[in-house]
Amino acid sequence: MYLKKIQTRNFRVFGDGKAVPALDWELAPGLNILVGENDAGKSTVIDAIRQVLWTTSYEFVRMLDGKRSYGKPPPKLEMFISVH
């Protein structure tokens, strides 16, 4: 399984793409490296992958639900994969 693209909207540090940037990352074939300054969203990208692949503990999912802002659109997480 190869991860090809990650898109997030309204998930932690990423916004809806209007006022606050969303994540729209097309991964290159082979090795991709995630680097950035503190609070840039590196851990958020990993958490989004974990959330979509259901590799998170119950406590993590509960923590995400508790941090949701009511009155705002729900988070949207999408991943595109290829299976070889």
PyRosetta script that sets phi, psi and omega in degrees:
from pyrosetta import init, pose_from_sequence

init()
pose = pose_from_sequence("MYLKKIQTRNFRVFGDGKAVPALDWELAPGLNILVGENDAGKSTVIDAIRQVLWTTSYEFVRMLDGKRSYGKPPPKLEMFISVH")
pose.set_psi(1, 131.2)
pose.set_omega(1, 179.2)
pose.set_phi(2, -122.0)
pose.set_psi(2, 130.7)
pose.set_omega(2, 177.3)
pose.set_phi(3, -82.0)
pose.set_psi(3, 122.8)
pose.set_omega(3, -176.2)
pose.set_phi(4, -103.3)
pose.set_psi(4, -35.8)
pose.set_omega(4, -174.9)
pose.set_phi(5, -154.6)
pose.set_psi(5, 143.1)
pose.set_omega(5, 176.8)
pose.set_phi(6, -126.2)
pose.set_psi(6, 131.3)
pose.set_omega(6, 174.8)
pose.set_phi(7, -130.7)
pose.set_psi(7, 133.0)
pose.set_omega(7, 174.5)
pose.set_phi(8, -132.8)
pose.set_psi(8, 147.7)
pose.set_omega(8, 174.1)
pose.set_phi(9, -136.6)
pose.set_psi(9, 132.3)
pose.set_omega(9, 176.0)
pose.set_phi(10, 56.4)
pose.set_psi(10, 40.2)
pose.set_omega(10, 179.2)
pose.set_phi(11, -120.2)
pose.set_psi(11, 109.7)
pose.set_omega(11, 179.7)
pose.set_phi(12, 50.8)
pose.set_psi(12, -112.8)
pose.set_omega(12, -174.7)
pose.set_phi(13, -78.6)
pose.set_psi(13, -11.9)
pose.set_omega(13, -179.1)
pose.set_phi(14, -94.2)
pose.set_psi(14, 137.8)
pose.set_omega(14, -176.9)
pose.set_phi(15, -102.0)
pose.set_psi(15, -151.6)
pose.set_omega(15, -176.4)
pose.set_phi(16, -91.0)
pose.set_psi(16, 0.1)
pose.set_omega(16, 179.6)
pose.set_phi(17, 92.5)
pose.set_psi(17, -4.0)
pose.set_omega(17, 179.4)
pose.set_phi(18, -100.3)
pose.set_psi(18, -80.2)
pose.set_omega(18, -179.6)
pose.set_phi(19, -76.5)
pose.set_psi(19, -38.9)
pose.set_omega(19, -179.9)
pose.set_phi(20, -119.2)
pose.set_psi(20, 129.8)
pose.set_omega(20, -177.0)
pose.set_phi(21, -58.0)
pose.set_psi(21, 142.0)
pose.set_omega(21, 173.3)
pose.set_phi(22, -95.0)
pose.set_psi(22, 171.7)
pose.set_omega(22, 176.2)
pose.set_phi(23, -101.6)
pose.set_psi(23, 126.1)
pose.set_omega(23, 177.0)
pose.set_phi(24, -139.2)
pose.set_psi(24, 89.5)
pose.set_omega(24, -170.3)
pose.set_phi(25, -118.9)
pose.set_psi(25, 113.9)
pose.set_omega(25, 175.1)
pose.set_phi(26, -93.0)
pose.set_psi(26, 115.2)
pose.set_omega(26, -176.3)
pose.set_phi(27, -82.0)
pose.set_psi(27, 142.9)
pose.set_omega(27, 177.7)
pose.set_phi(28, -79.0)
pose.set_psi(28, 153.6)
pose.set_omega(28, 174.5)
pose.set_phi(29, -61.2)
pose.set_psi(29, 144.2)
pose.set_omega(29, -179.6)
pose.set_phi(30, 93.8)
pose.set_psi(30, -144.1)
pose.set_omega(30, -175.2)
pose.set_phi(31, -88.0)
pose.set_psi(31, 131.8)
pose.set_omega(31, 174.4)
pose.set_phi(32, -119.7)
pose.set_psi(32, 137.2)
pose.set_omega(32, -178.5)
pose.set_phi(33, -117.4)
pose.set_psi(33, 133.7)
pose.set_omega(33, -178.3)
pose.set_phi(34, -105.9)
pose.set_psi(34, 111.8)
pose.set_omega(34, 178.9)
pose.set_phi(35, -130.7)
pose.set_psi(35, 154.5)
pose.set_omega(35, 178.0)
pose.set_phi(36, 174.5)
pose.set_psi(36, 170.8)
pose.set_omega(36, 178.7)
pose.set_phi(37, -70.8)
pose.set_psi(37, 169.9)
pose.set_omega(37, 174.9)
pose.set_phi(38, -58.2)
pose.set_psi(38, 140.4)
pose.set_omega(38, 177.5)
pose.set_phi(39, 64.0)
pose.set_psi(39, 27.8)
pose.set_omega(39, 178.0)
pose.set_phi(40, -88.9)
pose.set_psi(40, -17.2)
pose.set_omega(40, 178.5)
pose.set_phi(41, 113.7)
pose.set_psi(41, 11.7)
pose.set_omega(41, -179.8)
pose.set_phi(42, -60.2)
pose.set_psi(42, -49.7)
pose.set_omega(42, 179.4)
pose.set_phi(43, -66.7)
pose.set_psi(43, -31.6)
pose.set_omega(43, 178.2)
pose.set_phi(44, -64.4)
pose.set_psi(44, -38.7)
pose.set_omega(44, 177.1)
pose.set_phi(45, -62.1)
pose.set_psi(45, -46.1)
pose.set_omega(45, 179.0)
pose.set_phi(46, -63.4)
pose.set_psi(46, -42.3)
pose.set_omega(46, 179.0)
pose.set_phi(47, -64.3)
pose.set_psi(47, -36.0)
pose.set_omega(47, 177.3)
pose.set_phi(48, -64.3)
pose.set_psi(48, -42.5)
pose.set_omega(48, 177.3)
pose.set_phi(49, -62.0)
pose.set_psi(49, -45.8)
pose.set_omega(49, 179.4)
pose.set_phi(50, -61.5)
pose.set_psi(50, -40.0)
pose.set_omega(50, -178.5)
pose.set_phi(51, -65.3)
pose.set_psi(51, -45.6)
pose.set_omega(51, -178.6)
pose.set_phi(52, -67.1)
pose.set_psi(52, -39.0)
pose.set_omega(52, -178.4)
pose.set_phi(53, -85.0)
pose.set_psi(53, 4.3)
pose.set_omega(53, 179.6)
pose.set_phi(54, 54.4)
pose.set_psi(54, 44.6)
pose.set_omega(54, 176.8)
pose.set_phi(55, -109.3)
pose.set_psi(55, 30.7)
pose.set_omega(55, -178.9)
pose.set_phi(56, -111.9)
pose.set_psi(56, 155.3)
pose.set_omega(56, 176.8)
pose.set_phi(57, -78.5)
pose.set_psi(57, 163.9)
pose.set_omega(57, 178.7)
pose.set_phi(58, -59.4)
pose.set_psi(58, -38.4)
pose.set_omega(58, -178.8)
pose.set_phi(59, -63.1)
pose.set_psi(59, -38.0)
pose.set_omega(59, 179.8)
pose.set_phi(60, -66.0)
pose.set_psi(60, -45.1)
pose.set_omega(60, 179.3)
pose.set_phi(61, -62.4)
pose.set_psi(61, -42.7)
pose.set_omega(61, 179.3)
pose.set_phi(62, -62.9)
pose.set_psi(62, -38.9)
pose.set_omega(62, 178.9)
pose.set_phi(63, -62.9)
pose.set_psi(63, -41.2)
pose.set_omega(63, 178.6)
pose.set_phi(64, -63.9)
pose.set_psi(64, -43.0)
pose.set_omega(64, 179.5)
pose.set_phi(65, -62.6)
pose.set_psi(65, -38.1)
pose.set_omega(65, -178.4)
pose.set_phi(66, -70.1)
pose.set_psi(66, -22.2)
pose.set_omega(66, -178.3)
pose.set_phi(67, -93.6)
pose.set_psi(67, 2.4)
pose.set_omega(67, -177.7)
pose.set_phi(68, -71.7)
pose.set_psi(68, 135.7)
pose.set_omega(68, 178.9)
pose.set_phi(69, -90.4)
pose.set_psi(69, 119.1)
pose.set_omega(69, 179.1)
pose.set_phi(70, -75.2)
pose.set_psi(70, 145.4)
pose.set_omega(70, -175.2)
pose.set_phi(71, 93.2)
pose.set_psi(71, -7.7)
pose.set_omega(71, 177.2)
pose.set_phi(72, -111.9)
pose.set_psi(72, 156.6)
pose.set_omega(72, 178.2)
pose.set_phi(73, -61.0)
pose.set_psi(73, 148.8)
pose.set_omega(73, 178.8)
pose.set_phi(74, -68.2)
pose.set_psi(74, 158.3)
pose.set_omega(74, 177.5)
pose.set_phi(75, -62.0)
pose.set_psi(75, 147.1)
pose.set_omega(75, 176.2)
pose.set_phi(76, -126.3)
pose.set_psi(76, 121.1)
pose.set_omega(76, 179.8)
pose.set_phi(77, -122.5)
pose.set_psi(77, 126.1)
pose.set_omega(77, 177.6)
pose.set_phi(78, -133.6)
pose.set_psi(78, 142.5)
pose.set_omega(78, 174.2)
pose.set_phi(79, -136.6)
pose.set_psi(79, 143.5)
pose.set_omega(79, 177.9)
pose.set_phi(80, -115.1)
pose.set_psi(80, 127.1)
pose.set_omega(80, -177.1)
pose.set_phi(81, -126.8)
pose.set_psi(81, 158.8)
pose.set_omega(81, 170.5)
pose.set_phi(82, -124.6)
pose.set_psi(82, 141.6)
pose.set_omega(82, -178.6)
pose.set_phi(83, -114.1)
pose.set_psi(83, 123.0)
pose.set_omega(83, 178.8)
pose.set_phi(84, -119.2)
pose.dump_pdb("model.pdb")
